[in-house]
Amino acid sequence: GKAVPVDFFALRNLRKGMVVVSLAGPGINFLTALALSPLYKLMYNSSVMQAGFSYFIVLVEYIIIYSVYLGIFNLIPIPPLDGSKVLFAISKRPQRFLFDESMNWYGIIFLIILISIPFFNFGNLFLSIINPILKFLL
């Protein structure tokens, strides 16, 4: 989905509220994967696989995989991702300029470069985090 605008200053406790709101998106991704995991395991290990529901099982598997990917990706502490807002909320005042709204475009450019250049091995690092989670869920 798309980013939902939030007026963080309307929250009673700014720091705690920022953390909770910023973790809501990745949290829903992880909850989706966790909730679908038992269904996937049940269907995969039963006769449903042979009964013509293999496409549905593959769909559930992909939903789990992409939910974990999106959850982990959104926790990267680079603006405009949710991880940067969590880091902003827990950081001290001098470091907060790093997470200013104007940094969002620089963050997007940095993410594109990071993902595009194989030299950084971003994919391998990302997979080393995600694979153990997927092994548990699938």
Backbone as a printed PyTorch tensor [residue, N CA C, xyz], in Angstrom:
tensor([[[  0.8110,  -1.1700,   0.0000],
         [  0.0000,   0.0000,   0.0000],
         [  0.8630,   1.2460,   0.0000]],

        [[  0.1990,   2.3450,   0.0770],
         [  0.9180,   3.6180,   0.0830],
         [  1.0710,   4.1310,   1.5090]],

        [[  1.9540,   5.0800,   1.6660],
         [  2.1940,   5.6680,   2.9810],
         [  0.9690,   6.4740,   3.4090]],

        [[  0.6050,   6.3280,   4.6550],
         [ -0.5230,   7.0690,   5.2070],
         [  0.0340,   8.2560,   5.9770]],

        [[ -0.3950,   9.4800,   5.6400],
         [  0.1220,  10.6440,   6.3720],
         [ -0.3530,  10.6320,   7.8220]],

        [[  0.5800,  10.8980,   8.7220],
         [  0.2790,  10.9040,  10.1500],
         [  0.7780,  12.2140,  10.7370]],

        [[ -0.0560,  12.8610,  11.5230],
         [  0.3610,  14.0630,  12.2440],
         [  0.9400,  13.6020,  13.5800]],

        [[  2.2500,  13.3860,  13.6010],
         [  2.8970,  12.8600,  14.7990],
         [  2.7540,  13.8000,  15.9920]],

        [[  2.6220,  15.0870,  15.7290],
         [  2.5280,  16.0470,  16.8280],
         [  1.1580,  16.0280,  17.5010]],

        [[  0.2010,  15.3260,  16.9070],
         [ -1.1090,  15.1740,  17.5370],
         [ -1.1000,  14.0460,  18.5730]],

        [[ -0.0290,  13.2960,  18.6170],
         [  0.0780,  12.1950,  19.5770],
         [  0.3950,  12.7400,  20.9650]],

        [[ -0.1400,  12.0820,  21.9820],
         [  0.1070,  12.5390,  23.3630],
         [  1.5810,  12.4420,  23.7330]],

        [[  2.1470,  11.2950,  23.5110],
         [  3.5660,  11.0870,  23.7860],
         [  4.2500,  10.9270,  22.4280]],

        [[  4.9360,  11.9760,  21.9890],
         [  5.4850,  12.0120,  20.6320],
         [  6.4190,  10.8410,  20.3490]],

        [[  7.3800,  10.6150,  21.2070],
         [  8.3610,   9.5450,  20.9490],
         [  7.7030,   8.1680,  20.9120]],

        [[  6.9450,   7.8580,  21.9450],
         [  6.2910,   6.5480,  22.0170],
         [  5.2980,   6.3890,  20.8610]],

        [[  4.5490,   7.4440,  20.5710],
         [  3.5790,   7.3980,  19.4790],
         [  4.2300,   7.1740,  18.1330]],

        [[  5.3700,   7.8390,  17.8970],
         [  6.0940,   7.6570,  16.6330],
         [  6.5570,   6.2150,  16.4670]],

        [[  7.0560,   5.6460,  17.5500],
         [  7.5270,   4.2610,  17.4860],
         [  6.3610,   3.3280,  17.1820]],

        [[  5.2480,   3.5020,  17.8940],
         [  4.0900,   2.6230,  17.7030],
         [  3.5320,   2.7530,  16.2830]],

        [[  3.3430,   3.9800,  15.8200],
         [  2.7940,   4.2010,  14.4760],
         [  3.7520,   3.6660,  13.4130]],

        [[  5.0390,   3.8900,  13.5870],
         [  6.0230,   3.4450,  12.5970],
         [  6.1690,   1.9320,  12.5570]],

        [[  5.9610,   1.2750,  13.6780],
         [  6.0740,  -0.1830,  13.7110],
         [  4.7740,  -0.8790,  13.3070]],

        [[  3.6930,  -0.1180,  13.1630],
         [  2.4000,  -0.7180,  12.8160],
         [  2.4370,  -1.3960,  11.4450]],

        [[  3.0060,  -0.7400,  10.4460],
         [  3.0630,  -1.3190,   9.1010],
         [  3.8640,  -2.6090,   9.0440]],

        [[  5.1430,  -2.5690,   9.4700],
         [  5.9130,  -3.8140,   9.4880],
         [  5.2840,  -4.8690,  10.4050]],

        [[  4.6800,  -4.4160,  11.4960],
         [  4.0310,  -5.3590,  12.4140],
         [  2.8960,  -6.1100,  11.7430]],

        [[  2.0950,  -5.4010,  10.9530],
         [  1.0020,  -6.0500,  10.2200],
         [  1.5620,  -7.0260,   9.1860]],

        [[  2.6740,  -6.6580,   8.5510],
         [  3.3100,  -7.5830,   7.6100],
         [  3.7110,  -8.8800,   8.3080]],

        [[  4.3420,  -8.7580,   9.4690],
         [  4.7770,  -9.9500,  10.2030],
         [  3.5910, -10.7460,  10.7360]],

        [[  2.5520, -10.0600,  11.2020],
         [  1.3520, -10.7560,  11.6830],
         [  0.6580, -11.5120,  10.5470]],

        [[  0.6260, -10.9280,   9.3710],
         [  0.0340, -11.6040,   8.2120],
         [  0.7900, -12.8920,   7.9170]],

        [[  2.1070, -12.8020,   7.8860],
         [  2.9280, -13.9880,   7.6200],
         [  2.7440, -15.0350,   8.7110]],

        [[  2.7200, -14.5950,   9.9510],
         [  2.5680, -15.5160,  11.0810],
         [  1.1920, -16.1730,  11.0760]],

        [[  0.1580, -15.4260,  10.7290],
         [ -1.2040, -15.9660,  10.7130],
         [ -1.4050, -16.9670,   9.5770]],

        [[ -0.7790, -16.7300,   8.4330],
         [ -0.9510, -17.6230,   7.2870],
         [ -0.0460, -18.8490,   7.3400]],

        [[  0.9840, -18.8040,   8.1550],
         [  1.9330, -19.9110,   8.2380],
         [  1.2790, -21.2430,   8.6210]],

        [[  0.4490, -21.3020,   9.6660],
         [ -0.1880, -22.5910,   9.9900],
         [ -1.0920, -23.1070,   8.8620]],

        [[ -1.8060, -22.2000,   8.1960],
         [ -2.6540, -22.5970,   7.0720],
         [ -1.8040, -23.1920,   5.9560]],

        [[ -0.6960, -22.5410,   5.6640],
         [  0.2030, -23.0350,   4.6190],
         [  0.7290, -24.4220,   4.9760]],

        [[  1.2150, -24.5860,   6.2060],
         [  1.7740, -25.8790,   6.6210],
         [  0.7160, -26.9730,   6.5950]],

        [[ -0.4920, -26.6470,   7.0320],
         [ -1.5820, -27.6220,   7.0440],
         [ -1.9240, -28.0590,   5.6230]],

        [[ -2.0640, -27.1080,   4.7280],
         [ -2.4210, -27.4400,   3.3470],
         [ -1.2740, -28.1350,   2.6200]],

        [[ -0.0700, -27.7070,   2.8750],
         [  1.0850, -28.2780,   2.1810],
         [  1.2970, -29.7390,   2.5720]],

        [[  1.0460, -30.0480,   3.8340],
         [  1.2860, -31.4030,   4.3360],
         [  0.0560, -32.3020,   4.2580]],

        [[ -1.0090, -31.8610,   3.6160],
         [ -2.2200, -32.6800,   3.5400],
         [ -2.5210, -33.0320,   2.0910]],

        [[ -3.6420, -33.6840,   1.9150],
         [ -4.0370, -34.0950,   0.5660],
         [ -4.5800, -32.9360,  -0.2580]],

        [[ -4.6920, -31.7590,   0.3350],
         [ -5.1670, -30.5830,  -0.3950],
         [ -4.2370, -30.2960,  -1.5680]],

        [[ -2.9620, -30.5840,  -1.3830],
         [ -1.9660, -30.3290,  -2.4260],
         [ -2.3120, -31.1190,  -3.6930]],

        [[ -2.7830, -32.3420,  -3.5180],
         [ -3.1030, -33.1680,  -4.6730],
         [ -4.5170, -32.9150,  -5.1960]],

        [[ -5.3300, -32.2030,  -4.4540],
         [ -6.7340, -32.0120,  -4.8310],
         [ -6.9400, -30.8120,  -5.7510]],

        [[ -5.8930, -30.2880,  -6.3250],
         [ -6.0370, -29.1890,  -7.2620],
         [ -5.9630, -27.8080,  -6.6420]],

        [[ -5.5700, -27.7310,  -5.3930],
         [ -5.4590, -26.4380,  -4.7250],
         [ -4.0180, -25.9410,  -4.6860]],

        [[ -3.1790, -26.5030,  -5.5270],
         [ -1.7630, -26.1330,  -5.4800],
         [ -1.5540, -24.6510,  -5.7800]],

        [[ -2.3930, -24.0700,  -6.6410],
         [ -2.2610, -22.6350,  -6.9310],
         [ -2.5640, -21.7920,  -5.7000]],

        [[ -3.5500, -22.2150,  -4.9390],
         [ -3.8980, -21.4890,  -3.7150],
         [ -2.7640, -21.5920,  -2.6960]],

        [[ -2.1600, -22.7640,  -2.5980],
         [ -1.0470, -22.9610,  -1.6660],
         [  0.1340, -22.0780,  -2.0660]],

        [[  0.4120, -22.0080,  -3.3550],
         [  1.4970, -21.1510,  -3.8420],
         [  1.1770, -19.6860,  -3.5570]],

        [[ -0.0740, -19.2870,  -3.7200],
         [ -0.4900, -17.9190,  -3.4160],
         [ -0.2450, -17.5940,  -1.9420]],

        [[ -0.6290, -18.4910,  -1.0530],
         [ -0.4090, -18.2820,   0.3840],
         [  1.0840, -18.2010,   0.6780]],

        [[  1.8690, -19.0590,   0.0320],
         [  3.3230, -19.0390,   0.2190],
         [  3.9110, -17.6890,  -0.1910]],

        [[  3.4890, -17.1740,  -1.3330],
         [  3.9940, -15.8770,  -1.7950],
         [  3.5530, -14.7300,  -0.8940]],

        [[  2.3500, -14.8050,  -0.3810],
         [  1.8980, -13.7680,   0.5510],
         [  2.7820, -13.7660,   1.7910]],

        [[  3.1170, -14.9420,   2.2970],
         [  4.0000, -15.0450,   3.4670],
         [  5.3740, -14.4660,   3.1340]],

        [[  5.9400, -14.8760,   2.0120],
         [  7.2800, -14.4180,   1.6270],
         [  7.3160, -12.9040,   1.4610]],

        [[  6.3690, -12.3600,   0.7160],
         [  6.3790, -10.9120,   0.4750],
         [  6.0520, -10.1150,   1.7270]],

        [[  5.2490, -10.6640,   2.6090],
         [  4.9660,  -9.9740,   3.8720],
         [  6.2320,  -9.8470,   4.7100]],

        [[  7.0190, -10.9140,   4.7660],
         [  8.2780, -10.8630,   5.5160],
         [  9.2530,  -9.8930,   4.8420]],

        [[  9.3720,  -9.9720,   3.5200],
         [ 10.2510,  -9.0520,   2.7930],
         [  9.8810,  -7.5990,   3.0680]],

        [[  8.6100,  -7.2730,   2.9350],
         [  8.1750,  -5.8890,   3.1460],
         [  8.3880,  -5.4420,   4.5860]],

        [[  8.1110,  -6.3350,   5.5350],
         [  8.3110,  -5.9880,   6.9430],
         [  9.7610,  -5.6690,   7.2500]],

        [[ 10.6730,  -6.5230,   6.8030],
         [ 12.1040,  -6.2960,   7.0360],
         [ 12.5750,  -5.0550,   6.2800]],

        [[ 12.1740,  -4.9300,   5.0270],
         [ 12.6000,  -3.7900,   4.2170],
         [ 12.1620,  -2.4690,   4.8510]],

        [[ 10.9370,  -2.4110,   5.3470],
         [ 10.4410,  -1.1720,   5.9550],
         [ 11.1370,  -0.8250,   7.2610]],

        [[ 11.8180,  -1.7720,   7.8610],
         [ 12.5430,  -1.4970,   9.1070],
         [ 13.9470,  -0.9470,   8.8690]],

        [[ 14.3740,  -0.8720,   7.6120],
         [ 15.6820,  -0.2860,   7.3120],
         [ 15.6400,   1.1850,   7.7270]],

        [[ 16.6210,   1.6410,   8.5040],
         [ 16.5700,   3.0160,   9.0310],
         [ 17.0390,   4.0940,   8.0520]],

        [[ 16.4570,   4.0960,   6.8670],
         [ 16.7600,   5.1040,   5.8520],
         [ 15.4510,   5.8010,   5.5050]],

        [[ 15.4310,   7.1540,   5.5610],
         [ 14.1960,   7.8640,   5.2020],
         [ 13.8110,   7.5270,   3.7630]],

        [[ 12.5830,   7.3660,   3.4480],
         [ 11.3380,   7.5710,   4.1850],
         [ 10.7820,   6.3010,   4.8150]],

        [[ 11.5850,   5.2530,   4.9370],
         [ 11.0950,   3.9880,   5.4820],
         [ 10.7840,   4.1100,   6.9740]],

        [[  9.9590,   3.1920,   7.4760],
         [  9.5130,   3.2510,   8.8710],
         [ 10.6530,   3.1300,   9.8700]],

        [[ 11.6890,   2.3890,   9.5170],
         [ 12.8300,   2.2460,  10.4180],
         [ 13.4830,   3.5730,  10.7450]],

        [[ 13.4770,   4.5110,   9.7970],
         [ 14.0690,   5.8310,  10.0590],
         [ 13.2350,   6.6120,  11.0650]],

        [[ 11.9330,   6.4240,  11.0410],
         [ 11.0690,   7.1250,  11.9990],
         [ 11.2410,   6.5630,  13.4050]],

        [[ 11.4610,   5.2530,  13.4950],
         [ 11.7350,   4.6420,  14.8000],
         [ 13.0570,   5.1740,  15.3340]],

        [[ 14.0730,   5.2000,  14.4700],
         [ 15.3770,   5.7140,  14.8840],
         [ 15.2940,   7.1850,  15.2740]],

        [[ 14.5030,   7.9620,  14.5410],
         [ 14.2910,   9.3760,  14.8680],
         [ 13.6820,   9.5040,  16.2620]],

        [[ 12.6960,   8.6830,  16.5510],
         [ 11.9900,   8.7780,  17.8330],
         [ 12.8850,   8.4370,  19.0140]],

        [[ 13.8230,   7.5270,  18.8190],
         [ 14.6610,   7.1230,  19.9520],
         [ 15.9980,   7.8610,  19.9980]],

        [[ 16.2750,   8.6940,  18.9830],
         [ 17.5540,   9.4090,  18.9710],
         [ 17.4800,  10.7050,  19.7770]],

        [[ 18.6440,  11.1980,  20.1220],
         [ 18.7280,  12.4700,  20.8430],
         [ 18.5960,  13.6180,  19.8460]],

        [[ 18.3480,  14.7890,  20.3400],
         [ 18.0740,  15.9540,  19.4780],
         [ 19.1590,  16.2400,  18.4280]],

        [[ 20.4570,  16.2200,  18.7400],
         [ 21.4560,  16.5790,  17.7170],
         [ 21.4250,  15.6830,  16.4760]],

        [[ 21.0540,  14.4180,  16.6440],
         [ 21.0520,  13.5040,  15.5020],
         [ 19.7500,  13.5550,  14.7060]],

        [[ 18.7530,  14.2380,  15.2030],
         [ 17.4450,  14.2140,  14.5430],
         [ 17.4440,  14.8690,  13.1740]],

        [[ 18.3830,  15.7650,  12.9040],
         [ 18.4090,  16.4150,  11.5900],
         [ 18.6210,  15.3910,  10.4770]],

        [[ 19.2280,  14.2610,  10.8170],
         [ 19.4630,  13.2200,   9.8210],
         [ 18.1610,  12.6280,   9.2940]],

        [[ 17.0910,  12.7840,  10.0590],
         [ 15.8270,  12.1590,   9.6890],
         [ 14.7680,  13.1900,   9.3210]],

        [[ 15.2020,  14.3850,   8.9920],
         [ 14.2970,  15.4520,   8.5940],
         [ 13.5290,  15.0320,   7.3380]],

        [[ 12.3440,  15.5680,   7.1630],
         [ 11.5120,  15.2330,   6.0000],
         [ 12.2320,  15.4910,   4.6760]],

        [[ 13.0950,  16.5060,   4.6370],
         [ 13.8130,  16.7980,   3.3920],
         [ 14.7860,  15.6810,   3.0240]],

        [[ 15.1070,  14.8330,   3.9760],
         [ 16.0210,  13.7180,   3.7200],
         [ 15.3330,  12.5690,   2.9840]],

        [[ 14.0060,  12.5890,   2.8700],
         [ 13.2870,  11.4960,   2.2160],
         [ 13.7730,  11.2450,   0.7950]],

        [[ 13.9730,  12.3180,   0.0160],
         [ 14.4190,  12.1380,  -1.3610],
         [ 15.8250,  11.5700,  -1.4210]],

        [[ 16.6900,  12.0230,  -0.5330],
         [ 18.0440,  11.4710,  -0.4930],
         [ 18.0040,   9.9970,  -0.1010]],

        [[ 17.1200,   9.6700,   0.8150],
         [ 16.9680,   8.2790,   1.2330],
         [ 16.4950,   7.3960,   0.1040]],

        [[ 15.5350,   7.8830,  -0.6690],
         [ 15.0300,   7.1160,  -1.8080],
         [ 16.1430,   6.8950,  -2.8310]],

        [[ 16.8890,   7.9410,  -3.1180],
         [ 18.0060,   7.8240,  -4.0680],
         [ 19.0420,   6.8320,  -3.5410]],

        [[ 19.3540,   6.9260,  -2.2520],
         [ 20.3190,   6.0090,  -1.6450],
         [ 19.8260,   4.5620,  -1.7230]],

        [[ 18.5460,   4.3360,  -1.4620],
         [ 17.9910,   2.9810,  -1.5410],
         [ 18.0640,   2.4300,  -2.9620]],

        [[ 17.7560,   3.2620,  -3.9420],
         [ 17.8280,   2.8210,  -5.3390],
         [ 19.2590,   2.4410,  -5.7010]],

        [[ 20.2110,   3.2560,  -5.2910],
         [ 21.6210,   2.9520,  -5.5590],
         [ 22.0350,   1.6730,  -4.8370]],

        [[ 21.6430,   1.5450,  -3.5810],
         [ 22.0030,   0.3790,  -2.7730],
         [ 21.4650,  -0.9140,  -3.3780]],

        [[ 20.2380,  -0.8710,  -3.8500],
         [ 19.6180,  -2.0590,  -4.4340],
         [ 20.1700,  -2.3370,  -5.8280]],

        [[ 20.5280,  -1.2910,  -6.5600],
         [ 20.9500,  -1.4320,  -7.9540],
         [ 22.3800,  -1.9160,  -8.1230]],

        [[ 23.2440,  -1.6010,  -7.2130],
         [ 24.6580,  -1.9250,  -7.3830],
         [ 24.9910,  -3.2330,  -6.6650]],

        [[ 25.3430,  -4.2600,  -7.4230],
         [ 25.6560,  -5.5520,  -6.8150],
         [ 26.8680,  -5.5050,  -5.8820]],

        [[ 27.7110,  -4.4950,  -6.0390],
         [ 28.9100,  -4.3780,  -5.2090],
         [ 28.5710,  -4.3700,  -3.7190]],

        [[ 27.4560,  -3.7510,  -3.3680],
         [ 27.0840,  -3.6350,  -1.9630],
         [ 26.5970,  -4.9560,  -1.3750]],

        [[ 26.2550,  -5.9260,  -2.2260],
         [ 25.7290,  -7.2120,  -1.7770],
         [ 24.5210,  -7.0480,  -0.8590]],

        [[ 23.7200,  -6.0370,  -1.1310],
         [ 22.5320,  -5.7780,  -0.3210],
         [ 21.5970,  -6.9830,  -0.3270]],

        [[ 21.4740,  -7.6230,  -1.4970],
         [ 20.5930,  -8.7840,  -1.6120],
         [ 21.0130,  -9.9140,  -0.6970]],

        [[ 22.3180, -10.1990,  -0.6330],
         [ 22.8030, -11.2730,   0.2340],
         [ 22.5930, -10.9500,   1.7040]],

        [[ 22.8280,  -9.7050,   2.0840],
         [ 22.5960,  -9.2940,   3.4670],
         [ 21.1220,  -9.4320,   3.8120]],

        [[ 20.2830,  -8.9760,   2.9130],
         [ 18.8370,  -9.0360,   3.1120],
         [ 18.3790, -10.4850,   3.2460]],

        [[ 18.8750, -11.3570,   2.3710],
         [ 18.4960, -12.7690,   2.4150],
         [ 18.9940, -13.4580,   3.6750]],

        [[ 20.1600, -13.0540,   4.1830],
         [ 20.6700, -13.6760,   5.4120],
         [ 19.7800, -13.3630,   6.6080]],

        [[ 19.0500, -12.2690,   6.5410],
         [ 18.1070, -11.9200,   7.6070],
         [ 16.7730, -12.6230,   7.3820]],

        [[ 16.3270, -12.6670,   6.1450],
         [ 14.9900, -13.1670,   5.8340],
         [ 14.9030, -14.6910,   5.8050]],

        [[ 15.9290, -15.3720,   5.3080],
         [ 15.8580, -16.8240,   5.1640],
         [ 15.5540, -17.5690,   6.4600]],

        [[ 16.1780, -17.2380,   7.5970],
         [ 15.8140, -17.9550,   8.8280],
         [ 14.3470, -17.7510,   9.2230]],

        [[ 13.8240, -16.5610,   8.9740],
         [ 12.4190, -16.2860,   9.2940],
         [ 11.5150, -17.1270,   8.4030]],

        [[ 11.8380, -17.1810,   7.1090],
         [ 11.0200, -17.9610,   6.1810],
         [ 11.1130, -19.4540,   6.4620]],

        [[ 12.2680, -19.9370,   6.8840],
         [ 12.3980, -21.3550,   7.2370],
         [ 11.4890, -21.7070,   8.4070]],

        [[ 11.3520, -20.7810,   9.3360],
         [ 10.4630, -21.0010,  10.4770],
         [  8.9980, -20.9980,  10.0350]],

        [[  8.6410, -20.0770,   9.1540],
         [  7.2420, -19.9120,   8.7580],
         [  6.7760, -20.9180,   7.7120]],

        [[  7.6730, -21.3710,   6.8490],
         [  7.2580, -22.2610,   5.7530],
         [  7.6250, -23.7000,   5.9970]]])
